[in-house]
Amino acid sequence: MARLARYFVEGQPQHIIQRGNNREPIFAVERDYLFYLECLQEAAERQGLAIHSYVLMTNHVHLLVTPQTSQSMARLARYFVEGQPQHIIQRGNNREPIFAVERDYLFYLECLQEAAERQGLAIHSYVLMTNHVHLLVTPQTSQSIGKTLQSIGRRYVQHFNYKYQRTGTLWEGRYKATLIDSERYLLTCMRYIELNPLRANMVAHPNEYPWSSYRVNAEGEASGLLEGHELYGRLGNNSTLRQAAYRELFKANLGKVDIDAIREATNKGWALGDGLFRDKVERLSGRRSAPKVRGRPAKVKLAKEKGS
């Protein structure tokens, strides 16, 4: 039941249409159109995609293009650097709820644990919000994250659709992910994840929210799901000291700079770290780790017609 392979004939143009989900608007203000064109130009230059014509409508896009290779229109490969953690966000379609009652949360965690163990995915931190999930993980292989989430998708979506008499997808497209610099961001990202219910004004303290890893990491609640990261282990020589040191981290507010950095890197799929870390990621992963620095484009640079 694999998808049909995309057409590719060298030198042959293709007409592409991409529509908003449920034909809803994908552009609202001028900056949306400009930013889309900026993303399109950068990606087309990087992937060898000649653009001859385009139109951005309110809820869909038309492109006329000629790809240089069969991969020119492919999605960016997922990051994988051995031993490097990743922050993952998976949202409900149209930001609609993906959990309704306690059994939903418990079944999702059951699916996550079984799939993670089978696929070699270490889970360090998580939070299950009403309409999205955050995970901080370290994959053993380049397939660990994708296969884990595929397994959850098959089992949990079937459970949710059957229980609530619905059909179709539950998730909002592909999951978002960023490779993170452990030394700089691991503990910060754990706090970011476990503080989500506070930022959403759902609780006054993270230990009041039952569907996160805070009670495990900070208070020693038993869990077969979590695997402590090395940096978490350095917080103390025994579990009591580690948990106390971890709780101390939550006494300081998480700065806006860190929150914005985590959000931007995860949502846009870039590496989270300084220049040296991003250079390392590019060498080891073979793909760009940050966007090109460019000014605001007036329009996409169109390919020249042959013979002109």
Secondary structure, DSSP 8 states (H G I E B T S, - for coil): ---------TT--EEEEEE-GGG--S--SHHHHHHHHHHHHHHHHHHTEEEEEEEE-SSEEEEEEEESSTTTTS-------TT--EEEEEEBGGG--S--SHHHHHHHHHHHHHHHHHHTEEEEEEEE-SSEEEEEEEESSTTHHHHHHHHHHHHHHHHHHHHTT--S--B-SS-EEEEB-HHHHHHHHHHHHHTHHHHTTS-SSGGG-TTBSHHHHHH----SSB---HHHHTT-SSHHHHHHHHHHHTTS---HHHHHHHHHHHHHT--BS-HHHHHHHHHHHSS-SS-------SS------TT-
